[in-house]
Amino acid sequence: MTISLKDQDNFSREIRAVSIKGADGVLHSVGSIRIRGQDESLHEVFCHKLDVSVSDALIESYSRHNPVISSAVTVQVSGGVPPYQHRWSLVSSDRADSVMALSSFSATTTFRADGVPHHHAASAYLRDDVTDQNGFAGSVEVHCIFTR
């Protein structure tokens, strides 16, 4: 549902974000607004959601030599208010000396694993934490398997 207001010049304005000023004077974003109807049930009239998904949640990569570089993965974001900020981080890894996102502040990145043992697979989970202009956040994880 979209709520629109008319300003003093009779122009319709769509509500994209709601904030409340705290006693300290700092604006705090509101995630959702619900109104109690005549039937005493709550109706959500505004919800600021940030939905984050990934083009491929499992990336399998092979190289004959170290390092092993993955194919690209792209994060899609809907809801919220652009621009979006991305921050990739390593959640866990097994059997690799190091694993990293090569474009750690981008929606599209590849991953690099160093020290993958010969004839074995290394596994890693990486997470993209996404924040919109109003501070709302969402995240998604990618599972990478690196083989050589």
N, C-alpha and C positions, 0 to 999 in steps of 0.2 A: 504494500500500500504506500502511496506517495501522498504526503501532505503538502499543500501549497498555501501560501499566504499572499494577500494582496497588500502592497505597501501603500504609502500615502498618495502616490501618483497612480494608483490602481493597476500597477504592474504585478503580475503573479510571480511569486518567487517560490522555488522548490526548496524544502528543507533538506539539506545535505548532511548537516551535523548539528548536534545540540551540545552546548556546554553550560556548566553552572559555575558561577564565580564563588569560590570558597571564602571563608572569613579572612584567609591570608591574602586574598586578592588574586589568587591563581585560578585560572580557568581549568576545570576538570571536564573531560569529555563524558557524555552520557551515551551508553550503548543501546538502550532501548527505553521506550516510553509505552506504558500500558494504561488504558483508561477503563474504569469499571463501568459496565453498561447497566441499563435499567434492570436487567435480569441478574445482576450481581456478579456476572462473569467478567473476567479481564479480557480486554481486546488489545492486542499489540498494534499500535498505530505508527510506530517508528522503531526501526531496528537498524542499527549501524553494524553491518556484518562485513567481515573480511574473509572471503572464501579463497583458500589457497590450494592449488592442485599442481601436479607435475606431469609432464609429457610422458615420462616413463619412470616408474618407481623402482625398477630393477635394471641396473646397467651391468652388462657383462663385457669385459674387455680382455683382449689377449695381446701379448707382445712377446717376441723372442728374447728381448733384452729389457733390463731395467732402465728407466722407469716405465711403468705401464700407464698409458694415458687412455682415458675413457672417451666414448663418443659424447656429444653435447647433450645436455638435458636443459629443458626450459620450464620455468615455473609460470603458471597462469594465475592471475589474481583477479577476482571480481568483488564488487562491493567496495565499501570504503571510499575514500577520497584520494585520488592520485595527487602528487607522485608517490610511488611506493619505494621504500628503501629495503634492500635485500642484504642479508648477512649470513653467509654460509659458514657452518662450523662443523667440526668433526665430533660425532657423538661417541663412536667406538670403532676400534679396528682390531683385526686379528691377523697375524702373520705378515705384517708389513712394517718396515722401519718407520715410515711416515706416509700419511695420506692427507691431501689437501685439495680444496677447490681452487682452480687456477684463476677464476674471476670471482673472488669471494664477495663482491658487492654488486653483482649483476644477476638479472633474472635468468640468463643463459650462461652456463659454465660447463667446463669439463673437469674431470678429477684426475689427480696424479698420485700414483702409489710408488714409493721407492722401497727397495729391499724386498721385493716379492721373491720368495724362494723358488728355485727352478723346479718345474713339474709339480708345483703346488698352487693352490688358490689362496689369495688373501681376500678377506672380507672387511667391508667398512660400511658404516652408516653415517651419512652426512645430513645435516638439517639446514634448511633455509628459513630464517626468521624474517618475516615480512612485516613492515610497519607502514601505515598510511600517514598522510599529512596531519591527521588529528590524533595520532598516537595509538590507534587501534592496531592490533597485531594478530597474525595467524602464522602457522608454520607447516612445513611439509618435510618428510624424510625420504631419502633415497638410499637404497641398498646397492652397494657396488661390489662386484666380484671381479678381482684382478687375477689373471692367470698368465703364467709364462712357462 
